[in-house]
């Protein structure tokens, strides 16, 4: 094959119907909404799934974990596949896998069938999600237009969890639990049909898959997530728990060594040399850990203590989605003027305050008095951060590495959520057991013979005694969530820097010498000079002053 034939094969392929950026963005955002929404839409349906398929309580947790493990573990491979094979092509493949898995999950008759479908959903999501974010960088030019696109994408990513809870409640109560899977099928088919019509194909960058790096990173992250999940079930002394953590350390260390030596690494480690990008990943991991825990525990509280129906539980989270969208819109408009750091600091602080407020939750708290206010603060804080973190993570990355950069951001979100939830559940379990030891004597002194017999059978305290145990566990778990938000705040304050060249790029005012190019080094550097910062105003090559 001649050089010209190779170039023609790898050249970007335009969409069949060009000039419709709004439709292209809708298709990309719909994919992200479907993938993110699936992480929460199943939550409210879990009791119905348990009854229908005869899951044990322990095995039921794998309905969530099977998706999270494969999704978070394969994101890096999905991003790299888009760089090498073409992002639109890989995007469509991921959507079709996710759609097929959703159909299989809806028809599952045995527990293993549903778990296999959930794992396959995670594989499809891991392929589609990082390429959908990277497609924005090839569809929209850098500057205000791309900022708006990222704003929509980030709002969908942040609000999808709350929307999933509402949709799950409606589908479960009005139809059947199987429709939390079936609903993805028509959406996935529509996305697959519209993608080649309105989304441009990216240039295919010749290269090979870093198989050893993909395997060690995937297995290492899966072992780490599994270890934390098992801690909440079996404790720290369990031999399988310790083995999982040991395997994770070995595999992730091997991954770093492999990436340092690989000619074409799945994750270019030089991206971590930039303090802004590294700080962004830490902030995303910390806040996602707190966010998934907040959704999980508030669902438990409103259903078990406030006795909300599935639909009422979903409606209770609508204000969070509105608050996230408001925060995302505000940051998208002001980001070119103020830069990312003020939004990272303010967003992390609001998130921490909201979580701190939730530490006061009790069995006597109502929705308006104890839940709504902190959720609104939390939502605005997350909205301010999601747009900012998304832009910072992928800004200035070379085109052929955009998939890896975006998949790292997504991996930080998914792995952070999984690990964080497991840690919070461990704290919750310890606090709940301690509170139960206090409540059992009071229960035995006042309970009727029927209540005592039921307690002997289920080992669960009924009524207000059980509510107090649950509320105490939840409030204690939120103390750990505040610590996660504090880590994000400290990272934003001490690590993130803002330079004039960054603001110029965000506003679309960068000079010709500062425009992005296909081979540009990490965020904040020019492609021709490779200096630590962009050129100063005078063009002398001196670094811009950090803010």
Secondary structure, DSSP 8 states (H G I E B T S, - for coil): --HHHHHHHHS----SS-S-HHHHHHHHHHHHHHHHHHHHHTGGGHHHHHHHHT--HHHHTHHHHHHHHHHHHHHHHHHHHHHHH-HHHHHHHHHHHHHHHHHHHHT--SHHHHHHHHHHHHHHHHHHHHHHHHHHHHHS-TTHHHHHHHHHHHHHHHHHHHHHHHHHHHHHHHT-TTHHHHHHHHHHHHHHHHHHHHS-----------HHHHHHHHHHHHHHHHHHHHHHHH-TT-HHHHHHHHHHHHHHHHHHHHHHH-TT-SS-GGGGGSHHHHHHHHHHHHHHHHHHHHHHHHHHIIIIIS---HHHHHHHTHHHHHHHHHHHHHHHHHHHHH-HHHHHHHHHHHHHHHHHHHTT--TT--IIIIIHHHHHHHHHHHHHHHHHHHHHHHTT--GGGHHHHHHHHHHHHHHHHHHHHHHHHHHHHHHHHHHHHHHHHHHHHH--HHHHHHHHHH----HHHHHHHHHHHHHHHHHHHHHHHHHHHHHHHHT----HHHHHHHHT---GGGS--TT--STT--TTT--SS-B-TTSSS-B----
